[in-house]
């Protein structure tokens, strides 16, 4: 787990730092939230990059929603067992097909209605970053290695955790401010810079 965490955080950090630094060097303070929207040529490369992003997001969306899908489907099967057994038509679970399609369509509609996607993503990212990437792994390491309280290692790990928490709070506050600013000029189904 330690190697996977280190590799995952290092790769993600390197990727985002590259995007941020290269975006800032290319566009300055006018760097767009979606770095690809700042480039227009070569068209085929920008289109290819956008297709890769869509494939990545569709796959990630499906993977991360599996626990939700499974929980709802198990609850429905427990509440209405006869209905669940009868709905199989030709090897296809009709409820599963309808439920998942409706959920993905609803989430897609919500995404289209919110033109300030980067700020919403910033809020969600800041909520998930500190606990999942810093706090829980640090606490697990402290407990696993039985590091004594107030030792130099314990203090260093706690300082790292507090520093990352402050960064997370600042990022969350900036994202909330971005949503507030975007709501002032909000028009459904339109994106604005």
C-alpha positions as CSV (number, residue, x, y, z in Angstrom):
1,X,0.0,0.0,0.0
2,X,2.9,2.3,0.8
3,X,4.4,1.9,-2.6
4,X,1.1,2.3,-4.4
5,X,0.4,5.5,-2.4
6,X,3.8,7.0,-3.0
7,X,3.6,6.2,-6.7
8,X,0.1,7.5,-7.1
9,X,0.7,10.7,-5.2
10,X,4.0,11.3,-7.0
11,X,2.5,10.7,-10.4
12,X,-0.5,12.9,-9.7
13,X,1.6,15.6,-8.2
14,X,4.0,15.6,-11.2
15,X,1.2,15.7,-13.7
16,X,-0.6,18.6,-12.0
17,X,2.6,20.5,-11.4
18,X,3.5,20.1,-15.1
19,X,0.0,21.2,-16.2
20,X,0.1,24.2,-13.8
21,X,3.6,25.3,-14.5
22,X,3.4,24.8,-18.3
23,X,-0.1,26.4,-18.4
24,X,1.2,29.4,-16.5
25,X,4.3,29.7,-18.7
26,X,2.1,29.5,-21.9
27,X,-0.8,31.7,-20.8
28,X,0.3,33.7,-17.7
29,X,-2.6,34.7,-15.4
30,X,-5.0,34.1,-18.3
31,X,-4.4,30.3,-18.1
32,X,-7.8,28.6,-18.7
33,X,-9.2,26.1,-16.2
34,X,-9.2,23.5,-18.9
35,X,-5.7,23.8,-20.3
36,X,-6.7,22.2,-23.6
37,X,-9.2,25.1,-24.3
38,X,-6.2,27.4,-24.6
39,X,-4.8,25.6,-27.7
40,X,-6.3,25.6,-31.1
41,X,-3.6,24.0,-33.3
42,X,-2.9,21.4,-34.3
43,X,-6.6,20.5,-34.3
44,X,-6.1,16.8,-34.6
45,X,-3.9,16.7,-31.4
46,X,-6.4,18.8,-29.4
47,X,-9.3,16.6,-30.6
48,X,-7.3,13.5,-29.7
49,X,-6.5,14.8,-26.3
50,X,-10.2,15.6,-25.6
51,X,-11.2,12.1,-26.7
52,X,-8.6,10.6,-24.4
53,X,-10.1,12.7,-21.5
54,X,-13.6,11.6,-22.3
55,X,-12.5,7.9,-22.3
56,X,-10.6,8.4,-19.0
57,X,-13.6,10.1,-17.3
58,X,-16.2,7.6,-18.6
59,X,-14.1,4.7,-17.3
60,X,-13.3,6.4,-14.0
61,X,-17.0,7.3,-13.5
62,X,-18.1,3.7,-14.0
63,X,-15.4,2.3,-11.6
64,X,-16.1,4.8,-8.8
65,X,-19.9,4.4,-9.1
66,X,-19.8,0.6,-8.7
67,X,-20.3,0.6,-4.9
68,X,-23.3,2.9,-5.3
69,X,-24.8,0.8,-8.0
70,X,-24.3,-2.4,-6.0
71,X,-25.8,-0.8,-2.8
72,X,-28.9,0.4,-4.6
73,X,-29.3,-2.9,-6.5
74,X,-28.9,-5.0,-3.3
75,X,-31.4,-2.8,-1.5
76,X,-33.9,-3.1,-4.2
77,X,-33.4,-6.9,-4.4
78,X,-33.8,-7.2,-0.6
79,X,-37.0,-5.1,-0.6
80,X,-38.7,-6.6,-3.6
81,X,-37.2,-10.1,-4.2
82,X,-40.0,-11.3,-6.5
83,X,-39.8,-8.2,-8.7
84,X,-36.0,-8.5,-9.0
85,X,-36.2,-12.2,-10.1
86,X,-39.0,-11.5,-12.7
87,X,-37.3,-8.6,-14.3
88,X,-34.6,-10.6,-16.1
89,X,-35.4,-10.7,-19.8
90,X,-33.1,-12.6,-22.1
91,X,-30.2,-12.5,-19.6
92,X,-30.6,-8.7,-19.1
93,X,-31.5,-7.2,-15.7
94,X,-34.1,-4.6,-16.7
95,X,-33.9,-2.7,-13.4
96,X,-30.1,-2.5,-13.5
97,X,-30.3,-1.2,-17.1
98,X,-32.9,1.4,-16.3
99,X,-31.4,2.5,-13.0
100,X,-27.9,2.9,-14.2
101,X,-28.9,4.6,-17.4
102,X,-31.2,7.0,-15.5
103,X,-28.5,7.8,-12.9
104,X,-25.8,8.5,-15.5
105,X,-28.3,10.6,-17.5
106,X,-29.2,12.6,-14.4
107,X,-25.5,13.2,-13.5
108,X,-24.7,14.2,-17.1
109,X,-27.6,16.7,-17.0
110,X,-26.3,18.2,-13.8
111,X,-22.9,18.5,-15.3
112,X,-24.3,20.3,-18.4
113,X,-26.2,22.7,-16.1
114,X,-23.1,23.6,-14.2
115,X,-20.8,25.5,-16.4
116,X,-18.3,26.1,-13.6
117,X,-17.1,22.5,-13.5
118,X,-13.5,23.3,-12.4
119,X,-14.7,25.0,-9.2
120,X,-17.0,22.1,-8.3
121,X,-14.2,19.7,-9.0
122,X,-11.9,21.8,-6.8
123,X,-14.4,21.6,-3.9
124,X,-14.7,17.8,-4.3
125,X,-11.0,17.4,-4.7
126,X,-10.3,19.4,-1.6
127,X,-12.8,17.4,0.5
128,X,-11.2,14.1,-0.6
129,X,-7.6,15.1,-0.7
130,X,-6.5,15.5,2.9
131,X,-8.4,12.7,4.5
132,X,-7.7,10.1,1.8
133,X,-4.2,11.1,0.7
134,X,-2.7,12.4,3.9
135,X,-4.5,11.9,7.1
136,X,-5.5,8.2,6.9
137,X,-2.2,7.0,5.4
138,X,-0.2,9.0,8.0
139,X,-2.3,7.7,10.9
140,X,-2.1,4.1,9.6
141,X,1.7,4.4,9.3
142,X,2.0,5.8,12.8
143,X,-0.1,3.0,14.3
144,X,1.6,0.3,12.2
145,X,5.1,1.4,13.1
146,X,4.0,2.2,16.7
147,X,5.7,5.6,16.6
148,X,5.7,7.1,20.1
149,X,3.7,10.3,20.6
150,X,5.8,13.5,20.5
151,X,8.8,11.8,19.0
152,X,10.6,13.6,16.2
153,X,9.1,11.3,13.5
154,X,5.6,11.7,15.0
155,X,5.9,15.5,15.1
156,X,7.2,15.6,11.5
157,X,4.3,13.4,10.3
158,X,1.8,15.5,12.2
159,X,3.3,18.7,10.8
160,X,3.0,17.3,7.3
161,X,-0.6,16.4,8.0
162,X,-1.4,19.9,9.3
163,X,0.4,21.6,6.4
164,X,-1.6,19.6,3.9
165,X,-4.8,20.3,5.8
166,X,-4.2,24.1,5.6
167,X,-3.5,23.7,1.9
168,X,-6.7,21.7,1.5
169,X,-8.8,24.3,3.4
170,X,-7.3,27.1,1.2
171,X,-8.0,25.2,-2.0
172,X,-11.6,24.5,-0.8
173,X,-12.1,28.2,0.1
174,X,-10.8,29.3,-3.3
175,X,-13.1,26.8,-5.1
176,X,-16.2,28.0,-3.1
177,X,-15.3,31.5,-4.1
178,X,-15.1,30.4,-7.7
179,X,-18.5,28.9,-7.5
180,X,-19.9,32.1,-5.9
181,X,-18.4,34.2,-8.7
182,X,-19.7,31.9,-11.4
183,X,-23.2,31.9,-9.9
184,X,-23.3,35.7,-10.4
185,X,-23.2,35.3,-14.2
186,X,-24.8,31.8,-14.4
187,X,-26.7,31.0,-17.6
188,X,-27.9,27.3,-18.0
189,X,-26.3,25.3,-20.8
190,X,-23.6,27.9,-21.5
191,X,-20.0,28.0,-20.5
192,X,-18.3,31.3,-19.5
193,X,-14.7,32.1,-18.8
